[in-house]
């Protein structure tokens, strides 16, 4: 086979395949963006469902009590 023929065949295959590669990349990018939006929406929904204001207030009051006990222990050591 002539090297020119091989080069033309390879060039022809590349010119036929590059639109498919670009379309595939575009599809992957759009799928990735949809998945990112879905994950973000899920995070927001979980935050709303699992942490209410009363639970948050209870958590902060527990943390405040723990810090007070820790502060009292530190004061006793001094």
TIKOLVO-330042 format. One line per field, with one value per atom (N, C-alpha, C, O): residue number from 1; x negated, y negated, z negated; atom name. Coordinates in pm, 1 decimal, padded with zeros to 6 digits. Example, Ala and Ser with C-alpha at 12.3 -4.5 7.8 and 13.67 -1.06 7.14 Angstrom:
num <- (1;1;1;1;2;2;2;2)
c1 <- (-01319.0;-01230.0;-01320.0;-01423.6;-01285.0;-01367.0;-01290.0;-01340.9)
c2 <- (00569.0;00450.0;00330.0;00331.9;00225.0;00106.0;-00003.0;-00113.8)
c3 <- (-00780.0;-00780.0;-00780.0;-00846.5;-00708.0;-00714.0;-00787.0;-00803.9)
atomo <- (N;CA;C;O;N;CA;C;O)
***
This chain:
num <- (1;1;1;1;2;2;2;2;3;3;3;3;4;4;4;4;5;5;5;5;6;6;6;6;7;7;7;7;8;8;8;8;9;9;9;9;10;10;10;10;11;11;11;11;12;12;12;12;13;13;13;13;14;14;14;14;15;15;15;15;16;16;16;16;17;17;17;17;18;18;18;18;19;19;19;19;20;20;20;20;21;21;21;21;22;22;22;22;23;23;23;23;24;24;24;24;25;25;25;25;26;26;26;26;27;27;27;27;28;28;28;28;29;29;29;29;30;30;30;30;31;31;31;31;32;32;32;32;33;33;33;33;34;34;34;34;35;35;35;35;36;36;36;36;37;37;37;37;38;38;38;38;39;39;39;39;40;40;40;40;41;41;41;41;42;42;42;42;43;43;43;43;44;44;44;44;45;45;45;45;46;46;46;46;47;47;47;47;48;48;48;48;49;49;49;49;50;50;50;50;51;51;51;51;52;52;52;52;53;53;53;53;54;54;54;54;55;55;55;55;56;56;56;56;57;57;57;57;58;58;58;58;59;59;59;59;60;60;60;60;61;61;61;61;62;62;62;62;63;63;63;63;64;64;64;64;65;65;65;65;66;66;66;66;67;67;67;67;68;68;68;68;69;69;69;69;70;70;70;70;71;71;71;71;72;72;72;72;73;73;73;73;74;74;74;74;75;75;75;75;76;76;76;76;77;77;77;77;78;78;78;78)
c1 <- (-00082.7;00000.0;-00086.9;-00196.8;-00035.8;-00104.7;-00083.9;00025.0;-00185.3;-00173.2;-00073.4;-00007.3;-00062.6;00035.2;00176.6;00262.0;00202.9;00335.3;00367.7;00479.7;00269.1;00290.0;00318.7;00406.8;00246.4;00267.7;00407.3;00475.0;00451.1;00584.7;00693.1;00794.8;00672.6;00770.8;00780.6;00889.9;00665.3;00664.5;00730.4;00810.8;00696.9;00756.5;00907.7;00983.1;00952.0;01095.6;01166.6;01276.1;01105.0;01165.6;01172.5;01271.7;01068.2;01066.6;01175.1;01243.9;01190.8;01292.5;01434.1;01526.7;01452.0;01583.3;01610.2;01725.2;01506.0;01524.8;01525.5;01584.2;01463.1;01455.0;01590.9;01606.5;01692.2;01822.8;01883.6;01949.7;01861.2;01911.6;01843.7;01908.2;01715.9;01642.7;01692.8;01710.4;01715.5;01764.5;01905.5;01935.1;01991.8;02126.3;02123.2;02198.8;02036.6;02023.9;01976.7;02028.3;01879.4;01831.8;01940.1;01952.3;02018.7;02127.9;02232.8;02285.1;02262.9;02357.5;02305.8;02381.2;02179.4;02120.7;02122.6;02150.0;02093.3;02093.3;02233.7;02250.6;02333.4;02470.4;02517.9;02588.8;02480.3;02516.1;02449.5;02511.7;02325.3;02254.2;02319.9;02335.4;02358.6;02423.5;02558.4;02591.2;02635.6;02763.1;02741.5;02815.3;02640.3;02611.2;02565.6;02602.8;02485.9;02441.9;02560.3;02567.5;02652.8;02771.9;02858.1;02913.2;02870.0;02949.5;02888.1;02959.8;02757.0;02689.7;02707.5;02730.9;02696.8;02714.4;02856.7;02876.4;02955.0;03093.2;03115.6;03187.7;03055.0;03068.2;03006.3;03061.9;02892.8;02829.2;02921.2;02936.0;02982.6;03071.9;03193.3;03236.2;03248.6;03364.4;03327.5;03403.5;03212.2;03170.2;03146.4;03179.8;03089.5;03065.1;03197.2;03206.8;03296.7;03426.7;03496.9;03560.7;03485.3;03557.9;03494.6;03566.1;03364.7;03299.3;03250.3;03213.0;03249.7;03207.9;03315.2;03321.7;03397.9;03498.6;03441.7;03335.6;03511.7;03463.3;03458.5;03366.5;03556.5;03556.6;03439.1;03376.1;03409.9;03295.4;03165.2;03075.2;03156.1;03036.2;03019.9;02909.2;03128.8;03122.8;03080.8;03001.2;03133.8;03097.2;02948.7;02879.5;02900.7;02759.4;02670.2;02570.1;02705.4;02624.9;02626.9;02525.1;02741.1;02745.9;02660.1;02594.8;02659.8;02572.9;02425.8;02345.6;02391.6;02252.4;02213.6;02100.9;02305.9;02280.0;02254.4;02164.2;02334.1;02314.5;02178.5;02109.6;02140.7;02010.9;01896.3;01799.5;01906.8;01802.1;01796.9;01688.8;01912.8;01915.0;01845.9;01769.7;01872.2;01806.8;01656.2;01576.7;01618.7;01476.8;01408.7;01297.5;01477.1;01422.4;01407.8;01309.1;01505.6;01497.5;01380.0;01310.6;01356.7;01243.7;01112.3;01019.1;01104.3;00980.3;00957.1;00843.7;01063.5;01050.6;01005.5;00929.1;01051.9;01010.8;00862.5;00797.9;00809.5;00668.3;00576.5;00461.6;00625.5;00542.6;00543.5;00480.5)
c2 <- (00118.5;00000.0;-00124.7;-00127.7;-00221.7;-00349.7;-00426.1;-00421.4;-00495.2;-00570.5;-00685.2;-00722.0;-00740.8;-00847.1;-00796.5;-00867.9;-00674.7;-00615.2;-00591.1;-00615.9;-00542.6;-00519.1;-00650.4;-00656.2;-00754.6;-00886.5;-00937.5;-00992.3;-00920.1;-00965.0;-00886.3;-00943.4;-00756.3;-00673.5;-00717.7;-00732.0;-00738.9;-00784.3;-00921.4;-00944.3;-01011.8;-01145.6;-01136.6;-01209.0;-01049.2;-01031.4;-00978.5;-01023.9;-00882.4;-00829.5;-00935.0;-00943.8;-01014.2;-01119.8;-01223.0;-01268.4;-01260.1;-01360.0;-01305.9;-01383.7;-01175.0;-01116.6;-01099.0;-01105.2;-01077.3;-01045.7;-01166.8;-01159.0;-01278.4;-01390.8;-01447.6;-01489.6;-01452.0;-01500.4;-01409.4;-01457.2;-01279.0;-01187.0;-01209.6;-01203.3;-01235.4;-01262.0;-01390.7;-01395.7;-01492.8;-01619.6;-01602.9;-01655.3;-01531.2;-01506.4;-01426.3;-01455.0;-01326.9;-01246.0;-01332.0;-01318.9;-01419.4;-01508.7;-01605.6;-01635.1;-01655.1;-01745.7;-01672.9;-01728.9;-01548.7;-01468.2;-01443.7;-01457.0;-01408.4;-01384.8;-01511.1;-01505.6;-01624.6;-01751.3;-01785.7;-01826.3;-01770.0;-01802.3;-01705.5;-01746.3;-01579.8;-01483.3;-01519.3;-01509.7;-01560.1;-01600.5;-01721.3;-01725.7;-01819.2;-01938.1;-01903.5;-01956.4;-01815.9;-01773.3;-01702.1;-01724.4;-01616.4;-01545.0;-01639.2;-01621.5;-01738.4;-01836.6;-01913.9;-01937.3;-01953.5;-02024.8;-01935.5;-01981.8;-01808.4;-01715.0;-01695.3;-01689.0;-01685.7;-01669.5;-01794.9;-01785.5;-01910.5;-02036.3;-02048.0;-02089.1;-02012.1;-02015.0;-01917.0;-01947.5;-01801.2;-01701.1;-01750.4;-01728.5;-01816.1;-01871.9;-01972.6;-01971.5;-02059.1;-02159.5;-02094.6;-02136.5;-01992.4;-01924.1;-01852.7;-01855.6;-01789.0;-01719.1;-01817.4;-01789.8;-01931.0;-02031.3;-02081.6;-02104.9;-02098.1;-02143.8;-02036.4;-02066.5;-01911.4;-01803.7;-01759.4;-01730.1;-01753.9;-01691.1;-01787.7;-01744.4;-01913.8;-02009.8;-02117.3;-02210.4;-02101.2;-02204.2;-02303.5;-02280.9;-02410.7;-02512.5;-02461.8;-02496.4;-02379.7;-02329.1;-02233.5;-02235.1;-02151.4;-02061.5;-02140.5;-02106.6;-02244.0;-02326.5;-02398.7;-02406.6;-02450.7;-02517.1;-02418.5;-02452.2;-02298.0;-02194.9;-02161.1;-02147.2;-02148.0;-02117.2;-02227.8;-02199.5;-02352.5;-02463.7;-02472.7;-02504.6;-02445.0;-02449.0;-02337.2;-02357.6;-02219.5;-02111.3;-02149.7;-02124.0;-02210.3;-02252.1;-02360.3;-02362.1;-02448.7;-02553.7;-02493.8;-02537.7;-02393.2;-02325.5;-02256.2;-02259.8;-02193.8;-02125.8;-02224.1;-02197.0;-02338.3;-02439.4;-02496.2;-02525.1;-02512.3;-02560.9;-02462.1;-02502.5;-02332.9;-02231.3;-02230.4;-02219.8;-02241.4;-02244.9;-02367.0;-02358.4;-02480.2;-02602.8;-02587.9;-02633.7;-02523.7;-02503.2;-02411.7;-02435.9;-02308.2;-02218.7;-02290.9;-02270.0;-02376.6;-02452.8;-02550.7;-02568.6;-02613.6;-02707.4;-02636.0;-02692.1;-02513.5;-02438.9;-02403.1;-02398.0;-02378.7;-02341.8;-02461.0;-02443.3;-02578.9;-02698.8;-02734.1;-02832.1)
c3 <- (00000.0;00000.0;00000.0;-00055.4;00061.1;00069.0;-00062.0;-00119.4;-00109.1;-00235.2;-00221.4;-00318.5;-00103.7;-00080.8;-00097.8;-00150.5;-00054.3;-00069.0;-00216.0;-00260.7;-00290.3;-00434.0;-00505.2;-00591.0;-00471.2;-00532.3;-00499.6;-00586.6;-00375.0;-00336.0;-00408.8;-00448.1;-00427.1;-00499.0;-00644.7;-00699.4;-00706.2;-00846.6;-00858.2;-00948.6;-00767.6;-00769.2;-00749.2;-00814.2;-00660.7;-00637.3;-00760.2;-00793.5;-00827.9;-00950.8;-01060.2;-01132.7;-01071.9;-01173.8;-01144.3;-01235.8;-01018.0;-00985.0;-01005.8;-01028.5;-00998.5;-01024.5;-01173.9;-01217.5;-01251.3;-01393.1;-01485.6;-01593.5;-01448.3;-01540.1;-01578.1;-01692.8;-01488.3;-01535.7;-01642.8;-01735.0;-01630.3;-01732.0;-01866.0;-01970.6;-01863.1;-01986.7;-02051.6;-02173.3;-01973.0;-02026.9;-02083.9;-02191.3;-02013.9;-02065.0;-02195.2;-02288.0;-02201.8;-02323.6;-02441.2;-02552.3;-02417.3;-02523.4;-02567.7;-02686.6;-02473.3;-02507.7;-02592.3;-02688.7;-02555.9;-02632.8;-02774.6;-02871.0;-02787.8;-02919.6;-03004.8;-03124.7;-02942.3;-03016.2;-03065.5;-03180.5;-02980.3;-03022.5;-03130.9;-03222.9;-03121.5;-03226.0;-03358.3;-03464.0;-03352.6;-03472.9;-03537.7;-03659.7;-03457.0;-03511.8;-03576.8;-03683.0;-03514.1;-03571.4;-03704.3;-03800.2;-03709.3;-03832.7;-03943.3;-04059.3;-03908.5;-04007.8;-04063.8;-04184.4;-03977.9;-04023.9;-04112.5;-04212.3;-04076.9;-04156.7;-04295.2;-04395.0;-04300.9;-04430.0;-04514.5;-04635.0;-04453.5;-04526.6;-04581.1;-04695.5;-04499.8;-04545.6;-04659.9;-04754.9;-04651.3;-04756.9;-04886.6;-04994.3;-04877.3;-04997.3;-05064.8;-05187.0;-04986.0;-05043.1;-05108.3;-05215.8;-05043.4;-05100.5;-05229.1;-05325.9;-05231.1;-05352.9;-05465.9;-05581.2;-05433.5;-05536.9;-05595.2;-05715.7;-05512.0;-05560.5;-05642.5;-05743.4;-05599.2;-05665.4;-05796.4;-05892.2;-05802.6;-05916.2;-06023.3;-06132.4;-05995.3;-06096.9;-06107.4;-06027.1;-06208.0;-06232.2;-06332.8;-06390.9;-06352.1;-06444.9;-06587.8;-06661.9;-06628.9;-06765.9;-06787.0;-06892.7;-06688.1;-06700.9;-06708.2;-06785.1;-06629.1;-06628.6;-06762.2;-06815.6;-06815.7;-06946.6;-07055.3;-07142.9;-07049.5;-07146.0;-07134.1;-07234.9;-07012.4;-06989.9;-07045.3;-07111.1;-07019.2;-07068.4;-07219.8;-07281.2;-07280.7;-07426.9;-07486.6;-07588.9;-07423.7;-07471.4;-07457.6;-07547.4;-07346.9;-07327.1;-07428.4;-07477.7;-07458.5;-07556.1;-07694.3;-07765.6;-07731.9;-07860.1;-07864.3;-07966.3;-07754.2;-07749.5;-07764.0;-07835.0;-07697.0;-07709.4;-07850.6;-07902.0;-07913.4;-08051.3;-08144.7;-08232.5;-08126.2;-08209.6;-08184.4;-08277.8;-08059.6;-08025.3;-08086.4;-08138.5;-08079.2;-08138.8;-08289.2;-08346.9;-08353.7;-08499.3;-08533.7;-08632.4;-08454.9;-08479.0;-08462.8;-08540.5;-08361.3;-08337.9;-08453.1;-08497.4;-08501.5;-08612.6;-08740.0;-08818.5;-08761.0;-08880.7;-08878.4;-08983.1;-08760.5;-08749.4;-08775.4;-08816.1;-08752.7;-08770.4;-08912.3;-08951.9)
atomo <- (N;CA;C;O;N;CA;C;O;N;CA;C;O;N;CA;C;O;N;CA;C;O;N;CA;C;O;N;CA;C;O;N;CA;C;O;N;CA;C;O;N;CA;C;O;N;CA;C;O;N;CA;C;O;N;CA;C;O;N;CA;C;O;N;CA;C;O;N;CA;C;O;N;CA;C;O;N;CA;C;O;N;CA;C;O;N;CA;C;O;N;CA;C;O;N;CA;C;O;N;CA;C;O;N;CA;C;O;N;CA;C;O;N;CA;C;O;N;CA;C;O;N;CA;C;O;N;CA;C;O;N;CA;C;O;N;CA;C;O;N;CA;C;O;N;CA;C;O;N;CA;C;O;N;CA;C;O;N;CA;C;O;N;CA;C;O;N;CA;C;O;N;CA;C;O;N;CA;C;O;N;CA;C;O;N;CA;C;O;N;CA;C;O;N;CA;C;O;N;CA;C;O;N;CA;C;O;N;CA;C;O;N;CA;C;O;N;CA;C;O;N;CA;C;O;N;CA;C;O;N;CA;C;O;N;CA;C;O;N;CA;C;O;N;CA;C;O;N;CA;C;O;N;CA;C;O;N;CA;C;O;N;CA;C;O;N;CA;C;O;N;CA;C;O;N;CA;C;O;N;CA;C;O;N;CA;C;O;N;CA;C;O;N;CA;C;O;N;CA;C;O;N;CA;C;O;N;CA;C;O;N;CA;C;O;N;CA;C;O;N;CA;C;O;N;CA;C;O;N;CA;C;O;N;CA;C;O;N;CA;C;O;N;CA;C;O;N;CA;C;O)
***
